[in-house]
Amino acid sequence: MNASADEMFKFQKEPLDESGWVIKNVLSMPIVNKKEEIVGVATFYNRKDGKPFDEQDETLMESLTQFLGWSVLNTDTYDKMNKLENRKDIAQDMVMYHVKCDKDEIQDILPTRKKLGKDVADCDEDEIAKVLKQELPGPSKFEIYEFRFSDFDCTEIDLVKCGIQMYYELGVVKKFQVPPEALVRFMYAMKKGYRKVTYHNWRHGFNVAQTMFTLLMTGKLKRYYTDLEAMAMVTAGFCHDIDHRGTNNLYQMKSQHPLAKLHGSSILERHHLEFGKFLLADESMNIFQNLNRRQHEHVIHLMDIAIIAKDLALYFKKRTMFQKIVDESKTYEDQQKWTEYLSLETTRKEIIMAMMMKACDLSAITKPWEVQSKVALLVAAEFWEQGDLERTVLQQQPIPMMDRNKSAELPKLSVVLLILCVPCI
Ligand SMILES: [Zn+2]
């Protein structure tokens, strides 16, 4: 364009600024993004040699505007990502606020106001450890070493205390310098992190960790594992169903829940694991804070395996490998030698750990009848609630097991529990 000859530039009678700059030639083009939307206009003024812009300049500029279009799009995407990141931080902050125990709640476990006349925040570590020791129930009161353990006579706070007790019984608090306050806060957050659903609630989370503890200690499986590994396994038990919604993986997929979009497989398991790790990453609840890097990585690795291993599909893969280990164990006559051999076999130990986790998750079936029959009803009730959701929200007919209208057709409760527990993992 010859600017001086064009009507559009007739306003320009004099130089535009003090430098005496005058518009002589103009080359202008739209900036188009990848979606073919005009996101801007690029304009060049005055060719350096004073000649008007020609076709070659146009071609050059076309390529340039293409790049400009992409970079505008990138900036746009970058802005959106930043916003999302900020939103995520805010949401996480809100979650933390609701999951962490506040200064009044912590008095349930550490009654420092009553005992020392001050808040936990004003106490030193020795004072906290002393108060905690007085408050813990000890190993026998609630029979935490027993496979027959039942939570029915415990309050949810009792279970928090029993959970803390288990870490002391494992001997890991002293060995790995777990700050007592962090342990209290972690265990309290576990209780708060479980939703108040019918079955997959804090009581279930606790029961799984307690069975893991009992398998290790009373069942003597601890002999294959180090103290660090035992701590990881019990911690995995606590975290294994945190924030469960009372509906299974299939429901997350059918309802197109964001969790299903985020995680391609083992949807809920990955969420429980991430949530558990998210809480542990908070300094105030980080029971692993005094581990060295190698120990920390090992603990997290084991938690990854133990929690994801709950997924039924993975269980079937591991079952064959597990059978091989069982057969192999029969070839050893000397128990001591077998223990020494297995303790050094990382993969085999991990497979056994995964199976232990699975067993813990299903352990309600091993409880005395009066306990397992009540648990069976809770499992059934949660399934029926999912069935109700499938009927009302998804407008689908639930499978008979989740259909409360077919509850009369259910076989005897002990069998029900066995059947029901398998798909709930
Ligand atoms: Zn579970």
Boltz pocket constraint, residues with backbone or C-beta under 6 A from the ligand:
constraints:
  - pocket:
      binder: B
      contacts: [[A, 204], [A, 208], [A, 240], [A, 241], [A, 361], [A, 424], [A, 425]]
      max_distance: 6.0
